[in-house]
């Protein structure tokens, strides 16, 4: 599980851990928020009737009826279910409750945010998270610039995954 997925998990955003692991392994990326594909029921198949040898005036009509029955269009598959909206998590409330009695400024510091979530906040871990989220190479060499970018990007990504982050924290 990537570091960002750990953040989402700690905040209660997204799928359960087991589902997240299998989805990440299958996709090799972030958890998908798309609705699962509908499973269409197989169309009823019409077995071709064994042609009976008949003679008489109605034989041609019977062959036409069989041919029409065999070429009847299959019923349309059931429509896909509507996508399920992402449930919004009150991230600010959750983090405020977690930070009570602690001297951590999670609204400004990526290190404090990670510490509050009990996730490794070392420089190596932050660099790994920055790489995972696509930090521009020119910011990676300056830890202060990388940390500022990383804090904003983590909050943006939390919001994109269903967390309600106030606009003032995203600017």
C-alpha positions as CSV (number, residue, x, y, z in Angstrom):
1,X,0.0,0.0,0.0
2,X,1.4,3.4,-0.9
3,X,1.9,6.1,1.6
4,X,-0.9,8.2,0.3
5,X,-3.3,5.2,0.5
6,X,-2.2,4.9,4.2
7,X,-3.2,8.6,4.7
8,X,-6.6,7.9,3.1
9,X,-7.1,4.8,5.2
10,X,-6.2,6.6,8.5
11,X,-8.8,9.2,7.6
12,X,-11.5,6.6,6.8
13,X,-11.6,7.5,3.1
14,X,-11.9,4.9,0.4
15,X,-12.2,1.2,0.5
16,X,-11.4,-1.2,3.3
17,X,-7.7,-2.2,3.6
18,X,-8.1,-5.7,1.9
19,X,-10.1,-4.2,-1.0
20,X,-7.6,-1.4,-1.3
21,X,-4.7,-3.8,-1.5
22,X,-6.3,-6.0,-4.1
23,X,-7.4,-3.0,-6.2
24,X,-3.9,-1.4,-6.0
25,X,-2.3,-4.6,-6.9
26,X,-4.7,-5.1,-9.9
27,X,-4.4,-1.5,-11.1
28,X,-0.9,-0.6,-9.9
29,X,-2.3,2.8,-9.0
30,X,-4.6,4.7,-6.7
31,X,-8.0,3.2,-5.8
32,X,-10.6,3.6,-8.5
33,X,-13.7,5.4,-7.7
34,X,-15.7,4.2,-10.7
35,X,-18.7,2.0,-10.2
36,X,-18.2,-1.7,-11.0
37,X,-19.2,-2.9,-14.4
38,X,-22.6,-4.4,-14.6
39,X,-22.7,-8.1,-15.2
40,X,-25.0,-8.8,-18.1
41,X,-27.0,-11.9,-18.1
42,X,-26.2,-14.2,-21.0
43,X,-28.7,-13.9,-23.8
44,X,-31.1,-16.8,-24.1
45,X,-29.9,-19.1,-26.9
46,X,-32.4,-20.7,-29.2
47,X,-31.4,-24.2,-30.1
48,X,-32.0,-24.9,-33.7
49,X,-34.8,-27.3,-34.2
50,X,-34.0,-30.5,-36.0
51,X,-35.6,-30.2,-39.3
52,X,-38.5,-32.6,-39.6
53,X,-39.1,-33.9,-43.0
54,X,-42.6,-32.9,-43.9
55,X,-44.6,-32.8,-46.9
56,X,-47.7,-30.9,-47.6
57,X,-48.9,-27.3,-48.1
58,X,-47.9,-25.9,-44.7
59,X,-44.2,-27.0,-44.9
60,X,-42.9,-23.7,-46.2
61,X,-44.7,-21.7,-43.5
62,X,-43.3,-23.9,-40.8
63,X,-39.7,-23.4,-42.1
64,X,-40.2,-19.6,-42.2
65,X,-41.5,-19.6,-38.6
66,X,-38.4,-21.6,-37.4
67,X,-36.0,-19.3,-39.3
68,X,-37.6,-16.2,-37.7
69,X,-37.5,-17.7,-34.2
70,X,-33.8,-18.5,-34.6
71,X,-32.9,-15.0,-35.9
72,X,-34.9,-13.1,-33.2
73,X,-32.7,-10.5,-31.6
74,X,-31.4,-11.3,-28.1
75,X,-32.8,-9.3,-25.2
76,X,-30.9,-6.2,-24.4
77,X,-28.5,-6.5,-21.4
78,X,-29.6,-4.9,-18.1
79,X,-28.5,-1.2,-17.8
80,X,-25.5,-0.5,-15.6
81,X,-26.2,0.7,-12.1
82,X,-25.8,4.4,-11.5
83,X,-22.3,5.3,-10.1
84,X,-22.2,5.6,-6.3
85,X,-21.2,9.0,-5.2
86,X,-18.1,9.3,-3.1
87,X,-19.1,9.6,0.5
88,X,-17.6,12.8,2.0
89,X,-15.5,12.5,5.1
90,X,-15.2,15.5,7.5
91,X,-11.4,15.5,7.5
92,X,-11.1,18.8,9.4
93,X,-13.3,17.6,12.2
94,X,-11.5,14.2,12.4
95,X,-8.0,15.9,12.4
96,X,-9.1,18.5,15.0
97,X,-10.3,15.8,17.3
98,X,-7.1,13.8,16.8
99,X,-4.9,16.9,17.5
100,X,-6.5,17.8,20.8
101,X,-3.8,18.0,23.5
102,X,-1.0,17.7,20.9
103,X,1.1,20.6,19.7
104,X,0.8,19.7,16.0
105,X,0.0,22.3,13.3
106,X,-1.4,19.9,10.7
107,X,-3.0,22.8,8.7
108,X,0.4,24.1,7.8
109,X,3.0,21.3,8.2
110,X,3.2,18.0,6.3
111,X,5.4,16.7,9.1
112,X,2.8,17.5,11.7
113,X,0.0,16.0,9.5
114,X,1.9,12.8,9.1
115,X,2.7,12.6,12.8
116,X,-0.9,13.2,13.7
117,X,-1.9,10.3,11.5
118,X,0.9,8.1,13.0
119,X,2.7,7.8,9.7
120,X,6.4,8.0,9.2
121,X,7.3,11.6,8.7
122,X,11.0,11.2,8.1
123,X,12.6,13.0,5.1
124,X,12.9,9.7,3.3
125,X,9.2,9.0,3.8
126,X,8.2,12.5,2.7
127,X,10.4,12.2,-0.4
128,X,8.8,8.9,-1.2
129,X,5.3,10.4,-0.8
130,X,6.3,13.4,-2.9
131,X,7.5,11.1,-5.7
132,X,4.3,9.0,-5.4
133,X,2.2,12.2,-5.9
134,X,4.3,13.5,-8.8
135,X,6.3,16.4,-7.2
136,X,8.2,18.4,-9.8
137,X,11.9,17.5,-9.9
138,X,13.0,21.1,-9.2
139,X,11.3,21.1,-5.8
140,X,12.7,17.7,-4.7
141,X,16.2,19.2,-4.0
142,X,14.8,21.8,-1.6
143,X,13.1,20.2,1.4
144,X,11.2,23.3,2.4
145,X,9.8,23.8,-1.1
146,X,9.1,20.1,-1.4
147,X,7.3,20.1,2.0
148,X,5.1,23.1,1.1
149,X,4.2,21.5,-2.2
150,X,3.6,18.1,-0.6
151,X,1.3,19.5,2.1
152,X,-0.9,21.3,-0.5
153,X,-0.9,18.3,-2.8
154,X,-1.8,15.8,0.0
155,X,-4.8,18.1,1.0
156,X,-5.8,18.4,-2.7
157,X,-5.7,14.7,-3.1
158,X,-7.6,14.1,0.1
159,X,-10.3,16.4,-1.2
160,X,-10.3,14.6,-4.6
161,X,-10.9,11.3,-2.8
162,X,-13.9,12.4,-0.8
163,X,-12.5,14.5,2.1
164,X,-14.0,17.9,2.7
165,X,-11.0,20.3,2.8
166,X,-11.8,24.0,3.1
167,X,-10.7,26.1,0.2
168,X,-8.4,28.3,2.4
169,X,-6.3,25.2,3.0
170,X,-6.1,24.4,-0.7
171,X,-4.9,27.8,-1.9
